[in-house]
C-alpha cells in the first residue's frame, strides 16, 4: 500500500509517498480503506518542527510518527476477530487520534476509537473533513465556553477548519456571532451564520469596542491579555494552541471571573468523541452544519497540500482524496 512517510522536519519535500507493508488488523482493530482525509493546520505545524510543544509529541530530534493525518472517511476492508460493531463494506467516518496514519491508502483504528457509520447523505469528501474541526469546536464552545442562547461570541480565525464549524455550532446554540476573518472570506462566513464580520486587516483587535461572553481564538494568535477589554465581567477566552503563554494564562486566571481556557480536546475519552461524532452527523442531516472544502489534492501531491496549508490562509479544509 502507499503511505505518506514523514521523513524529516522542514517545509520542502519532507514527506515522501512510498510503498509500505500492508496492514493486518489485530483482534479489536478495523482496517479501513481511506477514501478521503485532510491536511490540517496541526499537521503542517508537525511537519515544520519549529514549535517546541508539538515537537515533544512528534519527536525532539527527528519524527517518530511515520505517517501523519487523523480524520478520514472510508470503507471497512477487514476486521479483527473480536470486532462486532462493524462489517466489511461498511462506510465509516473516524478519527485515528494520537495513532495518526490517515495519510495512507489504508489505516488501522480500534473498535474503541471514535468511529461511526457514514450516512448516505454525506459524500466521502465531506465526511473526511468532519472530525478534526467539529470535534475541536464543539467541546470548546459547549463544555469549556458553557455557551448558551443569547451569548455574544467572537470567533477569531472564523474561516479555518475549526472556525467554520465554530460559527455554525455557535449559531446552533443560539448565540450572536461576530466572526474575525479576511474580507475575501466574509461572504462565506456570513453564509455559515455569522451575524457580523470584522476584517482583521482593517480593524485590529485592540480597536474593537464590543463586549463578548466568549472569545474563541481558533488560531491561537492572541491572549487574554490582548483581548481582556473585549470580555464581559465573567467572559471566557478559549484558545486551541498549547504554548507556555497559554498554560501560564490558564493558571493565572484560574480563580478569576474572566478566564483563559486551554483544552486538549484530542485527548478526550473516545466514548465522548464517538457520541459527539454522532451528534455532528445528525446536524449535517438537519442542515445545521456543512463542511467547507477549500482545495483537493491526491496522495501523490500531498506535499503541495502541506505547502498550501502552511501558508496559513486556507478556507475550511484541505482534502486528500483517493
C-alpha positions in Angstrom: 0.0 0.0 0.0 1.0 3.6 -0.4 1.6 5.9 2.5 3.0 9.4 3.0 6.1 8.9 5.2 7.2 11.7 7.5 10.9 11.6 6.9 12.3 14.8 8.4 11.3 18.2 9.7 11.1 21.1 7.3 8.8 22.5 4.7 10.1 21.1 1.4 9.5 17.6 0.3 10.0 16.3 3.9 7.1 13.8 3.3 7.7 11.1 0.8 5.0 8.8 -0.7 6.3 5.2 -0.6 5.1 1.6 -0.8 4.9 0.1 2.7 3.8 -3.2 4.1 0.1 -4.0 4.2 -1.6 -3.6 7.5 -3.3 -6.6 9.2 -5.9 -5.9 11.9 -5.5 -7.4 15.4 -8.4 -8.7 17.4 -10.0 -5.3 18.2 -8.8 -3.5 15.1 -10.5 -2.4 11.9 -8.7 -1.9 8.6 -10.2 1.0 6.7 -9.6 1.8 3.0 -9.3 5.5 3.1 -11.5 7.5 0.7 -10.7 11.0 2.0 -8.6 12.6 4.6 -7.3 16.1 5.3 -4.1 18.1 5.9 -4.8 20.2 9.0 -3.0 23.2 10.4 -1.7 20.9 13.1 -0.3 18.5 10.5 1.5 21.5 8.9 2.9 22.5 12.3 4.1 19.0 12.9 5.9 18.9 9.6 7.7 22.2 10.2 9.1 21.1 13.5 9.5 24.7 14.5 7.4 24.8 17.7 8.6 23.3 21.0 5.4 21.6 22.4 4.4 19.9 19.1 7.9 18.6 18.8 7.6 16.9 22.2 4.8 14.9 20.7 6.3 14.2 17.3 10.0 13.6 18.2 12.6 16.0 19.6 15.4 15.1 17.1 13.5 13.5 14.2 9.9 12.5 13.5 8.8 9.4 15.4 5.4 9.4 13.7 5.7 7.6 10.4 2.5 8.9 8.8 0.5 11.9 9.8 -3.2 12.6 9.5 -6.1 11.8 11.8 -9.5 12.5 10.3 -10.8 10.3 7.5 -13.7 8.6 5.8 -13.5 5.3 4.2 -14.7 1.7 3.8 -14.1 -1.2 6.2 -11.8 -3.6 4.4 -11.1 -6.1 7.2 -11.9 -6.6 10.9 -10.3 -8.3 13.8 -11.7 -11.4 15.3 -13.3 -9.6 18.2 -14.8 -6.7 16.4 -18.6 -6.9 16.5 -19.9 -3.4 15.6 -18.7 -3.2 12.0 -18.5 -5.4 9.0 -16.6 -5.5 5.7 -18.1 -2.9 3.3 -19.4 -0.5 5.9 -18.8 3.1 5.0 -17.4 5.0 8.1 -16.2 8.2 9.5 -13.5 8.0 12.1 -10.5 9.7 13.7 -7.3 7.9 14.4 -6.3 10.4 17.1 -2.8 10.0 18.5 -2.2 6.9 16.4 -2.3 9.1 13.3 -1.7 7.2 10.0 -4.6 8.7 7.9 -2.3 9.9 5.1 -2.2 6.5 3.5 -4.3 4.2 1.4 -5.2 2.1 4.5 -5.4 2.9 8.2 -6.0 0.9 11.3 -8.3 2.0 14.1 -9.7 0.1 17.0 -13.3 -0.6 17.8 -12.9 1.7 20.8 -11.8 4.7 18.7 -14.4 7.3 17.6 -15.9 5.7 14.6 -19.5 5.9 13.2 -21.2 4.7 10.0 -21.2 7.3 7.3 -24.7 8.4 6.4 -25.7 8.2 2.8 -26.4 11.9 2.6 -22.7 12.7 3.1 -20.1 12.2 0.4 -16.8 10.7 1.3 -15.2 14.1 0.7 -17.5 15.9 3.1 -17.2 13.1 5.6 -13.4 13.1 5.5 -13.4 16.8 6.6 -15.6 16.4 9.7 -13.9 15.1 12.8 -11.0 17.4 13.3 -12.8 20.8 13.1 -16.1 19.8 14.6 -14.7 17.7 17.4 -12.5 20.6 18.4 -15.1 23.4 18.1 -17.9 21.5 19.8 -16.3 20.7 23.2 -14.6 24.1 23.3 -17.9 26.0 23.0 -20.2 23.6 24.8 -18.1 22.2 27.6 -15.5 24.9 28.2 -17.2 28.0 27.0 -20.5 27.0 28.6 -22.3 28.5 25.6 -26.0 29.3 25.9 -28.7 31.0 23.9 -28.2 34.8 23.7 -24.4 34.7 24.4 -22.3 37.1 22.4 -19.4 35.1 20.8 -16.3 36.4 19.0 -14.7 33.8 16.8 -11.1 34.6 15.7 -10.0 32.7 12.6 -13.6 32.1 11.6 -12.7 30.9 8.1 -10.5 28.0 9.1 -11.4 24.4 9.7 -12.2 24.8 13.4 -13.5 28.3 12.8 -16.1 27.4 10.2 -17.5 24.7 12.4 -17.4 27.1 15.4 -19.5 29.7 13.6 -22.2 27.1 12.7 -22.2 25.5 16.2 -22.4 28.8 18.0 -25.5 29.7 15.9 -26.9 26.2 16.6 -26.7 27.0 20.3 -28.5 30.3 19.8 -25.5 32.7 20.2 -24.9 36.0 18.4 -21.8 35.5 16.4 -19.1 38.0 15.4 -16.5 36.5 13.1 -13.0 37.7 12.5 -11.6 36.8 9.1 -10.4 38.5 5.9 -12.8 40.4 3.6 -12.4 37.8 0.9 -13.9 35.2 3.2 -16.6 37.4 4.6 -19.4 36.2 2.3 -18.6 32.5 3.1 -18.6 33.1 6.8 -21.7 35.1 6.6 -23.4 32.2 4.8 -22.5 30.0 7.7 -24.5 32.1 10.1 -22.2 34.9 11.3 -24.2 38.0 12.4 -21.3 40.4 12.0 -17.9 40.3 10.2 -14.7 42.0 11.3 -11.9 42.2 8.8 -8.7 41.8 10.8 -6.7 43.7 8.2 -8.8 46.8 8.6 -9.8 46.6 12.3 -7.2 45.4 14.7 -8.4 43.5 17.8 -7.3 46.5 20.0 -9.7 48.7 18.1 -12.8 46.6 18.7 -15.1 48.0 21.5 -17.8 45.5 21.8 -18.0 43.0 24.7 -18.3 39.2 24.4 -19.3 36.4 26.7 -17.0 34.0 24.8 -13.9 34.8 22.7 -12.9 31.6 20.8 -9.4 32.1 19.3 -9.2 29.1 16.9 -5.7 30.1 15.7 -4.1 31.0 19.0 -3.0 34.4 17.7 -3.8 36.4 20.7 -4.1 36.0 24.5 -6.4 37.0 27.3 -4.1 40.0 28.0 -4.7 41.3 24.5 -8.5 40.6 24.5 -9.4 41.3 28.1 -11.0 44.6 27.1 -13.5 42.6 24.9 -14.7 40.2 27.6 -17.7 40.7 29.8 -17.0 40.5 33.6 -17.4 36.7 33.5 -16.2 36.2 30.0 -14.1 33.3 28.8 -11.2 33.4 26.4 -10.7 30.0 24.7 -7.6 29.1 22.8 -6.7 25.9 20.9 -2.9 26.4 20.9 -0.7 24.8 23.6 2.1 27.2 24.5 3.9 28.5 27.6 1.8 31.6 27.4 -1.5 29.8 27.1 -0.6 27.5 30.1 0.5 30.5 32.2 -2.6 32.4 31.3 -4.8 29.5 32.3 -3.1 29.1 35.6 -3.1 32.8 36.3 -6.8 33.2 35.7 -7.9 30.0 37.3 -9.6 31.8 40.2 -10.6 34.9 38.2 -14.1 35.7 36.9 -12.6 36.2 33.5 -10.8 33.0 32.5 -8.4 31.9 29.9 -9.1 28.3 28.9 -6.9 25.9 27.0 -8.3 22.4 26.3 -6.6 19.5 24.6 -9.8 18.2 23.0 -7.9 15.5 21.1 -7.2 13.7 24.4 -10.8 13.3 25.4 -12.3 9.9 26.1 -13.1 8.0 22.9 -16.7 7.5 24.0 -17.2 11.2 24.3 -15.8 11.7 20.8 -18.0 9.0 19.4 -21.1 10.5 20.9 -20.2 13.9 19.6 -19.5 12.5 16.1 -23.0 11.0 16.1 -24.4 14.4 17.1 -22.4 16.1 14.3 -23.6 13.8 11.6 -27.2 14.4 12.8 -26.6 18.2 12.5 -25.4 17.6 8.9 -28.6 15.7 8.2 -30.7 18.6 9.5 -28.7 21.1 7.5 -27.4 22.7 10.7 -23.8 22.1 9.6 -21.9 21.8 6.3 -18.2 21.1 5.6 -16.2 23.9 3.9 -13.7 22.5 1.5 -11.0 24.8 0.1 -8.8 22.6 -2.1 -8.5 19.0 -3.1 -5.2 17.1 -3.6 -4.2 13.5 -4.2 -1.8 11.4 -2.0 0.9 11.8 -4.6 0.7 15.6 -4.3 0.4 15.7 -0.6 3.5 17.9 -0.1 1.7 20.6 -2.2 -1.2 20.3 0.2 1.1 20.8 3.2 2.7 23.8 1.5 -0.7 25.4 0.9 -1.8 24.8 4.5 1.5 26.1 5.9 0.8 29.5 4.3 -1.9 29.9 7.0 -4.7 31.2 4.7 -6.7 28.1 3.9 -10.5 28.4 4.0 -12.1 25.5 5.8 -10.5 22.2 4.9 -7.9 20.9 2.5 -8.8 17.4 1.5 -6.8 14.5 0.2 -8.9 12.1 -1.9 -8.2 8.6 -3.1 
